[in-house]
Amino acid sequence: MPENQPSSQMSDGDFQEVGDLVNLLKENRQLLEKIYKTSEKTRRYMLFNSIGTYLKIVIIVVPLLVGSFYIWPFLKQALDAFKQLGGMENIMKSYMEILK
């Protein structure tokens, strides 16, 4: 039989190669499952990390914004009271008198 024609019969060496391929495929499957599990853990970690980042921003920014709306009337009252006292000039004069 010429060498360039495929043989329809399989030898013992061929069975060994097929067995090696099956073993390699099984090992590859196990490694892929491990990689998949690790990538899922990483994906879940990144998801919760991004959610946590947004929550931190909301926890810090929202109270600052709400507080700024409520504090302006109080600041205005305080500044008006400060102006009625004479502002900074009278306070400096009284401070200088105390130092003398």
JOZI-V78862 format. One line per field, one symbol per residue. psi: psi as a letter, one per 30 degrees, with the letter a starting at -180 (. if undefined). burial: 1 if it has 9 or more other C-alpha atoms within 8 Angstrom, else 0. A space follows every 50 residues. Layout:
psi: ???
burial: ???
This chain:
psi: klffkkkfkkleeeeeeeeeeeeeeeeeeeeeeeeeeeeeeeeeeeeeee eeeeeeeeeeeeeeeeeeeffeeeeeeeeeeeeefgafeeeeeeeeeef.
burial: 00000000000000100000000000000000000000000000000000 00000000000000000000000000000001000110011000000000
